[in-house]
């Protein structure tokens, strides 16, 4: 037990007092803070739009005001003088969208004909382009419903029935699992915990590299325990500190959140150890760990649909602890979950731990066989 405590104390001292490790911790804190602060606004706001009203009627002006009143959009008061110049500005990225209300728009509506509004969006940036496109379409759909209600009422439909006939279906979007146009609630936690994941892998390699021949198992266990404590502390700082920059906090209690965070940290330590054993440590093993750590966010299914990821890459991602943790995070962050609600992801992480333990056991057995063959003493 004394070897365990000695290893724990020594590793904590190294991680907190060595300048290189201090820099690593500062980089982690800075990266996670910047990634979360990026989404502090929550959603796209004030995207520049050039609107041209060739109709010049009260209805077309009301439509222009409605587009400008949308929080995501900002109709320019001094748009480019011609549509050609607006198209060039759209190509240069100075505008997110161009809207043209053609002459005869109101007349077409009054005569019951299809009225057309031309919308061109800059989709070179999918996020801003789709946001502008969706916001404009929502305003136009509302205006179309209002026009249809007016027509129905003129034809004698009671006002109470006109709206139901014009808009027979409504959509409710503000649900716990739906960000309701806010990107912070599902992107910021993913990025923040990704940095916890990468930090923990680096912490593991502070023990694994350079290898120390003859290091006692109890001493190594103490050093990994120190890494686990620091990794868990970093995860808690992110959960209840850094994410508060976006006014985010888990809906579940700490009795659910902390075990999930601890499972990620312990899983990462085992994962890094298994990679070190598989590739016999050294620079190449560290490089493989860094590569898989960097790819883990993309492969986890948090930023891209899991089913759309090619099968071989899904198989690779299934071995990385961050993948099942991403599933657990979606559960404990969005609603009041119990530990039983995380049974699936935790069981997945347990299977990963067994696999990593098998790799370590196999590596130890091979070393013993080689040492016996060479008539060497095997460290206990």
HELIX and SHEET records of a PDB file:
HELIX    1   1 UNK A    2  UNK A   17  1                                  16    
HELIX    2   2 UNK A   19  UNK A   38  1                                  20    
HELIX    3   3 UNK A   58  UNK A   69  1                                  12    
HELIX    4   4 UNK A   83  UNK A   92  1                                  10    
HELIX    5   5 UNK A  105  UNK A  110  1                                   6    
HELIX    6   6 UNK A  126  UNK A  154  1                                  29    
HELIX    7   7 UNK A  159  UNK A  166  1                                   8    
HELIX    8   8 UNK A  184  UNK A  208  1                                  25    
HELIX    9   9 UNK A  217  UNK A  240  1                                  24    
HELIX   10  10 UNK A  242  UNK A  246  5                                   5    
HELIX   11  11 UNK A  254  UNK A  278  1                                  25    
HELIX   12  12 UNK A  282  UNK A  299  1                                  18    
HELIX   13  13 UNK A  306  UNK A  308  5                                   3    
HELIX   14  14 UNK A  311  UNK A  317  1                                   7    
HELIX   15  15 UNK A  321  UNK A  334  1                                  14    
HELIX   16  16 UNK A  339  UNK A  342  5                                   4    
HELIX   17  17 UNK A  343  UNK A  373  1                                  31    
SHEET    1   A 4 UNK A  73  UNK A  75  0                                        
SHEET    2   A 4 UNK A  47  UNK A  53  1                                        
SHEET    3   A 4 UNK A  97  UNK A 101  1                                        
SHEET    4   A 4 UNK A 117  UNK A 121 -1                                        
END                                                                             
